[in-house]
Amino acid sequence: MRLRHWNAVAVVIVLLTAGATVARAQAVSRPPHPDAWFGIDKLKHFFLSAFINSVSYSALQAAGVNHRSAMAGAIGITMAAGFGREIHDMRVPGNIFSVRDLTWDAIGTAAGAAVTAHTIR
């Protein structure tokens, strides 16, 4: 990876660490929200979305799709998967459709897109 790629990865790690620290400090001061902004579930949404985006982009590129179309397709596939997961989660009694989960899906998608945007074509 080039230096700027590592810089993007470092920024993501710093943001996640800072977010976890803020969440921990807030947890001490008030009762937890049933769908908190930070937590292991949100990390799963982030990393799974980044992974789906990367794999989708790679599959589209392998199929001969140009860079711009592969990027758009990968973003669409990833967000559709996140939306589908939320629809599926609503079917379980007691679960809600979580905009916060979708937000972390979008952040993970953007991170995956940022990394794949700089891959060798």
Helices and strands as residue ranges (DSSP letters): H 3-29, H 40-62, H 67-90, H 99-117
